[in-house]
Every structure is written in C-alpha cells, then in structure tokens.
C-alpha cells in the first residue's frame, strides 16, 4: 500500500510540475514580443517580366497582353518605404528602336534586396481594372547570398490603389519560422518604363 501511495504521489508531483512548466513557457511567449512590423517598396525590372504567352488578349488596345490563366515570372528591387516618388525606381538603357537594353536601380545605394514574383493572371488578365488581377507567390530576398534572409508571401494582387492582405507563408534566416501578414498597395506603373511599383507592409511573427 505504501509503495502505491508513493507512486501515486510521485505521479501527482510530476503532473503538477509539467503544468507549472507549461504555464511558465506560455507566459514567456506571451511576454516576449516576437512580432516585427516594417515597410518596404518594390520597383519592378520591366526586362524581368516574362509571361508564358499561352493565354493572351485577342484584340483591342491590349491585344497580345496576358489574359486569364496566363502565368508569368518577374523580378525587381526592394527599397526602404518612402524611396519611390513620381519616377520608376529604375534607370534603363534603350536601343535606337526604343527597346530596352538593360535596367538598373535608380537608387543603388538604397537597395536592400531583390524581389521575385511568379503567378497566374486571373480576373480579366492585363485588362483587369478592379478586384484581383493576379494570384502570386512573392519572395523578398534581403541581402546576399540568395536565400539567407528571405520572406515568402502568397495571395492576390490588385491594380487598384487599395490595401490587399496576403499571407506570410515562411522564410529563411531570422524569418525561418515566419508567419503573419503582408499588406500590399499598388502604387501604379512607372512613368517611362511601365514597371510595377508597390508599397508593402509586414507584420511578421518570427
């Protein structure tokens, strides 16, 4: 009987200890602010935009542009929020016929990373004026070498000047456990090169 009581008492003590540990851990997580908020802007490199060309708008002013279902990949440069004004965020060399030869960041000293985006056109493709026009995966690569410090997001994008919430699906480096939300606002197209410009705010749990 004594041995049974001793075993039962040890079991109770162990359970209480485990519960106490769980409370301590929970409290530590609650008191430890693991959320990080920050903002960036993106200037697309127009030479990096490559649509598949499997589905195109057949006629009209946007004939030949991507239609619903056409996939694409593109890249650009990441700047601190507030960098982009009325320009394009890029400078490009052009050939005599006006075609692009090369493009570089307009503010190279302010570049904090490279942005890569791939996805599929939805809505009315390039003709979309309201609502979602693409659904994409975006990779924000901060610094070098590639992949050491990244945030990956997934969701819709809109051609309107509205906030669109996207899911932070992961990352690497200090963001390897990243979860949270990205809020994207389309700032419009560049004046000279028709490149996509966006504002992006992040609320990340690391």
C-alpha positions, 0 to 999 in steps of 0.5 A: 500500500505504501509503495502505491501511495508513493507512486501515486504521489510521485505521479501527482508531483510530476503532473503538477510540475509539467503544468507549472512548466507549461504555464511558465513557457506560455507566459514567456511567449506571451511576454516576449514580443516576437512580432516585427512590423516594417515597410518596404517598396518594390520597383519592378525590372520591366526586362524581368517580366516574362509571361508564358504567352499561352493565354493572351488578349485577342484584340483591342488596345491590349491585344497580345497582353496576358489574359486569364490563366496566363502565368508569368515570372518577374523580378525587381528591387526592394527599397526602404518605404518612402524611396519611390516618388513620381519616377520608376525606381529604375534607370534603363538603357534603350536601343535606337528602336526604343527597346530596352537594353538593360535596367538598373536601380535608380537608387543603388545605394538604397537597395536592400534586396531583390524581389521575385514574383511568379503567378497566374493572371486571373480576373480579366488578365492585363485588362483587369481594372478592379478586384484581383488581377493576379494570384502570386507567390512573392519572395523578398530576398534581403541581402546576399547570398540568395536565400539567407534572409528571405520572406515568402508571401502568397495571395492576390494582387490588385491594380487598384490603389487599395490595401490587399492582405496576403499571407506570410507563408515562411522564410529563411534566416531570422524569418525561418519560422515566419508567419503573419501578414503582408499588406500590399498597395499598388502604387501604379506603373512607372512613368517611362518604363511601365514597371510595377511599383508597390508599397508593402507592409509586414507584420511578421511573427518570427 
